[in-house]
Structures are given as C-alpha cells and as structure tokens.
Amino acid sequence: MCTTESRVLRVPLGGFTAIELLLGLALTVVLASAIMPLALSLEGLGTRESDRTIAVLQGRVATARLERDLRLATAGDSPFFVVSAILEATPSQVVFLGHADGGPALDLVEWEFTEGRLMRRWGNCPAELPGVFTHSLFVDNKTVLEGLHQGEPLTYVVNGRTMRGPISRGDLLGIQAVVFQLEGEDEAGVWPLGIPTVACVGI
C-alpha cells in the first residue's frame, strides 16, 4: 500500500489587512496634523510679504507725490499776507499753499497722518488766513496709504537743523525741507516702508 503526502503551498495573498490600513490612516493623520500648521504658516508668510511689497510700491508713489507738492509750494499770489508757503507744521500734518492740481490757481494743500492712514487734501486758497485748518476747507480728500504705524512721522529741517513739530509761526519761513518716514504695521509688527525721504520746499 502506497501513500502520498501532499503539501499545500501557502502563497501570501496580495493587498493589505484591516490593521495595516488602520495604521496607515493613523500615520497619515498624524503627519497631516504636523505638516498643516507649517503649510498654513508658510502660506500666511507669502501673503504677508506680497502685501508688504505692494505697500512699499504704494509708499514710493505717495512719497513722490508729496515731494512734488512740496516742491511746488509757493506763497505767490496769496490773497493774504504770509511769511512762508507752509502755514502749519506738526508731527502728523503739514499744511501749505501751492498748486495741487497743476493749474495756475493757488490751492491750500494738506498732508496728514491719522488713524493709520496717510491723507492728501486740497481746496481753493481761502480769501483770509484760517485760524484753524478744518477739513471743510478742502474739496478733495483722498486716502493715499493705509495700514500705517500711528506715530509721528514728520520732522522738519529748519535753518539747517532737524526739528520736531509743531514749528512756531516765526520759524515757518526757515523750513527748508520736510523729512518723513513711513512705517507699515500688520499682525507681525512694525516695518519700514522705505528709507526716510527729504522733500525740499519750494524748489
């Protein structure tokens, strides 16, 4: 009597077991939880840097406009007696006579930093020197820049010396230039919009 012994070959089946799938899913969740904050942080950093780049470009346009306005400052043809084209100079605003729209008529121009914004205002030159420069004197009010650090960005070169405002009426004639430093402010802190700019008056 002959007997044969058969051996069954065990071949591993393809695919994953339920435990392997659960372990893989758990590992994926852990990795995603670790990587997601970093990805969001990098995305936020990229957005913030893009916003800052745009703000720097806008700041350069604003400073160029302010430089032009101050270069065209003049008290010529003023209907009232003044010793200087600049009528008021404080740490946050400068008011002067000039040609805001490029036309021949004399205008009253104001640049002001207020509540994180840089404002440019102008209107027709009044018949008399105002005691207070209220916003009702201006017919055009524009926000030139937003998101600024609220500080005291304006200083003045008076007879060769750098001075903080307010500048007294007796020293207004001696103002040779306005120095301004724009700084941006966001959730990451305060950052410069550019190097300090010196705008010469009436040159």
C-alpha positions as CSV (number, residue, x, y, z in Angstrom):
1,M,0.0,0.0,0.0
2,C,1.5,3.3,-1.1
3,T,0.6,6.6,0.5
4,T,1.5,10.0,-0.8
5,E,1.8,13.1,1.3
6,S,0.5,16.2,-0.3
7,R,1.8,19.5,0.9
8,V,-0.3,22.6,0.4
9,L,1.8,25.6,-0.6
10,R,0.8,28.7,1.2
11,V,1.1,31.7,-1.0
12,P,0.6,35.1,0.6
13,L,-2.4,37.0,-0.6
14,G,-1.9,40.5,-2.1
15,G,-3.3,43.7,-0.6
16,F,-3.4,45.0,3.0
17,T,-5.0,43.7,6.1
18,A,-7.5,45.8,8.0
19,I,-4.9,46.5,10.7
20,E,-2.4,47.7,8.2
21,L,-4.9,50.0,6.6
22,L,-5.8,51.5,10.1
23,L,-2.2,52.0,10.9
24,G,-1.6,53.7,7.6
25,L,-4.6,56.0,8.1
26,A,-3.5,56.9,11.6
27,L,0.1,57.7,10.4
28,T,-1.4,59.9,7.6
29,V,-3.5,61.8,10.0
30,V,-0.5,62.4,12.4
31,L,1.7,63.6,9.5
32,A,-1.1,65.9,8.2
33,S,-1.6,67.3,11.6
34,A,2.1,68.1,11.9
35,I,2.5,69.5,8.4
36,M,-0.7,71.6,8.2
37,P,0.3,74.3,10.6
38,L,3.7,74.7,8.8
39,A,1.9,74.9,5.4
40,L,-0.5,77.5,6.7
41,S,2.3,79.5,8.3
42,L,4.3,79.5,5.0
43,E,1.2,80.5,3.1
44,G,0.5,83.3,5.5
45,L,4.1,84.4,5.3
46,G,3.9,84.5,1.5
47,T,0.7,86.5,1.6
48,R,2.1,89.0,4.1
49,E,5.3,89.5,2.1
50,S,3.2,90.1,-1.0
51,D,1.1,92.7,0.8
52,R,4.2,94.4,2.1
53,T,5.7,94.5,-1.4
54,I,2.6,96.2,-2.7
55,A,2.6,98.6,0.3
56,V,6.2,99.6,-0.4
57,L,5.4,100.4,-4.0
58,Q,2.4,102.4,-2.9
59,G,4.6,104.2,-0.4
60,R,7.0,105.2,-3.1
61,V,4.2,106.6,-5.2
62,A,2.9,108.5,-2.2
63,T,6.3,110.0,-1.3
64,A,6.9,111.0,-4.9
65,R,3.5,112.8,-4.8
66,L,4.3,114.6,-1.5
67,E,7.8,115.6,-2.8
68,R,6.1,117.1,-5.9
69,D,3.5,119.0,-3.8
70,L,6.2,120.5,-1.6
71,R,8.4,121.4,-4.5
72,L,5.5,123.4,-5.9
73,A,4.8,125.1,-2.6
74,T,4.6,128.8,-3.0
75,A,3.0,131.9,-1.4
76,G,3.0,133.9,-4.6
77,D,-0.4,135.4,-5.4
78,S,-1.7,134.7,-1.9
79,P,-4.7,136.9,-1.1
80,F,-3.5,137.3,2.5
81,F,-0.1,138.1,4.0
82,V,2.1,135.1,4.9
83,V,5.8,134.8,5.6
84,S,6.0,131.3,4.2
85,A,4.2,128.9,1.8
86,I,4.0,126.5,4.8
87,L,1.2,127.5,7.1
88,E,1.3,124.8,9.7
89,A,3.8,122.1,10.5
90,T,3.2,119.5,13.2
91,P,4.5,115.9,13.8
92,S,1.5,114.5,12.0
93,Q,0.5,117.0,9.3
94,V,1.8,119.8,7.1
95,V,-0.4,122.5,5.5
96,F,0.9,124.7,2.8
97,L,0.0,126.8,-0.3
98,G,0.8,125.5,-3.7
99,H,-0.7,124.1,-6.9
100,A,-2.3,120.8,-6.1
101,D,-3.9,120.1,-9.4
102,G,-1.1,121.5,-11.5
103,G,-3.2,124.5,-12.6
104,P,-2.3,128.2,-12.2
105,A,-4.7,128.9,-9.3
106,L,-3.3,128.8,-5.8
107,D,-4.5,125.9,-3.6
108,L,-4.5,125.0,0.0
109,V,-2.9,121.6,0.5
110,E,-2.7,119.3,3.5
111,W,-0.9,116.0,4.1
112,E,-1.9,114.3,7.3
113,F,-1.2,111.0,9.1
114,T,-4.3,110.0,11.1
115,E,-5.6,106.6,12.4
116,G,-3.1,104.6,10.4
117,R,-3.8,106.4,7.2
118,L,-2.0,109.0,5.0
119,M,-4.4,111.6,3.7
120,R,-4.0,114.2,1.0
121,R,-6.4,117.1,0.9
122,W,-6.6,120.2,-1.1
123,G,-9.0,123.0,-1.8
124,N,-9.1,126.5,-3.2
125,C,-7.0,129.1,-1.4
126,P,-9.3,130.9,1.0
127,A,-9.6,134.7,0.9
128,E,-8.4,135.0,4.5
129,L,-5.8,133.1,6.5
130,P,-7.8,130.5,8.6
131,G,-7.2,130.4,12.3
132,V,-7.8,126.6,12.2
133,F,-7.4,124.3,9.2
134,T,-10.6,122.3,9.4
135,H,-11.4,119.6,6.8
136,S,-14.3,121.7,5.5
137,L,-11.7,123.9,3.7
138,F,-10.8,121.1,1.3
139,V,-12.8,119.9,-1.6
140,D,-10.7,116.8,-2.3
141,N,-9.9,114.2,0.4
142,K,-8.1,111.1,-0.6
143,T,-6.6,108.2,1.4
144,V,-3.2,107.7,-0.1
145,L,-2.0,104.9,2.1
146,E,-3.5,102.6,4.7
147,G,-2.1,100.2,7.3
148,L,0.5,102.7,8.7
149,H,2.0,102.7,12.1
150,Q,0.5,105.6,14.0
151,G,3.4,107.6,15.2
152,E,5.0,111.0,14.5
153,P,6.5,110.5,11.0
154,L,7.2,114.2,10.2
155,T,10.2,116.2,11.1
156,Y,11.5,119.4,9.6
157,V,14.8,120.9,8.5
158,V,14.6,124.5,9.8
159,N,17.6,126.7,9.0
160,G,19.8,123.7,8.7
161,R,18.6,122.0,11.9
162,T,16.3,119.0,12.1
163,M,13.4,119.8,14.4
164,R,10.2,118.0,15.6
165,G,7.0,119.9,15.3
166,P,5.0,121.8,16.0
167,I,7.0,124.5,14.3
168,S,6.2,128.0,15.6
169,R,4.9,130.6,13.1
170,G,8.1,132.5,13.5
171,D,10.1,129.6,12.3
172,L,7.9,128.6,9.3
173,L,9.9,130.7,6.9
174,G,13.0,128.8,7.9
175,I,11.6,125.4,6.9
176,Q,13.8,124.1,4.1
177,A,12.6,120.5,3.9
178,V,10.1,118.1,5.3
179,V,11.6,114.7,6.4
180,F,9.1,111.8,6.6
181,Q,9.5,108.2,7.5
182,L,6.6,105.9,6.6
183,E,6.2,102.7,8.6
184,G,3.7,99.9,7.9
185,E,2.0,97.9,10.7
186,D,0.4,94.4,10.5
187,E,-0.1,91.4,12.8
188,A,3.7,90.6,12.5
189,G,4.7,94.1,13.8
190,V,6.0,97.4,12.5
191,W,8.2,97.5,9.4
192,P,9.7,100.4,7.3
193,L,8.1,101.2,4.0
194,G,11.3,102.8,2.8
195,I,14.2,105.0,3.7
196,P,13.5,108.4,5.2
197,T,12.6,110.9,2.4
198,V,13.6,114.5,2.4
199,A,11.2,116.7,0.5
200,C,12.6,120.2,-0.3
201,V,10.2,123.1,0.0
202,G,9.6,125.4,-2.9
203,I,12.5,124.2,-5.0
